[in-house]
Amino acid sequence: MVNKIFASVANVLKRVSKGTGLSYNELNVVVYYFIIPLTWCFLLDKIFRATLPNNGWLNVWFRGFCWM
């Protein structure tokens, strides 16, 4: 079961990497270090009804993206 989930996620990342021009590894870093933590911030935002985690994470993400 885990192998099927990993294979399907890897296939999606490979397809998206072809469309964006990023390599599979670069896209993996973007998804797992930026997008997934951002979803956790959105969840915390909904739970605590505060926008501080989202604004802070978006600021860090934007600065890091511009630095690349």
C-alpha positions in Angstrom: 0.0 0.0 0.0 2.8 2.4 0.9 4.7 1.7 -2.2 1.6 2.4 -4.4 1.1 5.8 -2.6 4.8 6.7 -3.0 4.8 5.7 -6.7 1.7 7.8 -7.4 3.1 10.8 -5.6 6.4 10.4 -7.4 4.6 10.2 -10.7 2.7 13.4 -10.0 5.9 15.2 -9.0 7.6 14.0 -12.2 4.8 15.2 -14.4 4.7 18.6 -12.6 8.5 18.9 -12.9 8.3 18.4 -16.6 5.7 21.1 -16.9 7.4 23.6 -14.7 11.0 23.1 -15.8 12.2 22.2 -12.3 13.9 18.9 -11.7 12.2 16.2 -9.6 14.5 16.9 -6.7 13.9 20.7 -6.8 10.2 20.2 -6.9 10.4 17.7 -4.0 12.2 20.4 -1.9 9.6 23.0 -2.8 6.7 20.7 -1.9 8.0 19.2 1.3 9.8 22.2 2.8 7.4 25.1 1.6 4.0 23.9 0.6 3.3 21.2 3.2 4.4 23.4 6.1 2.2 26.2 4.7 -0.8 23.8 4.8 0.0 23.3 8.5 0.0 27.0 9.0 -3.4 27.3 7.3 -4.7 24.5 9.6 -3.4 26.3 12.7 -4.9 29.5 11.3 -8.3 27.9 11.1 -8.0 26.3 14.6 -6.8 29.4 16.4 -8.3 32.0 14.1 -5.1 33.9 13.9 -3.2 35.0 10.7 0.2 35.3 12.3 1.5 31.9 11.3 0.4 32.3 7.7 1.8 35.8 7.3 5.1 34.8 8.9 5.5 31.6 6.8 4.6 33.4 3.6 7.2 36.1 4.4 9.9 33.5 5.0 8.9 31.6 1.9 8.9 34.7 -0.3 12.3 35.9 0.9 13.8 32.4 0.5 12.3 32.1 -3.0 13.7 35.5 -4.0 17.1 34.6 -2.6 17.3 31.5 -4.9 
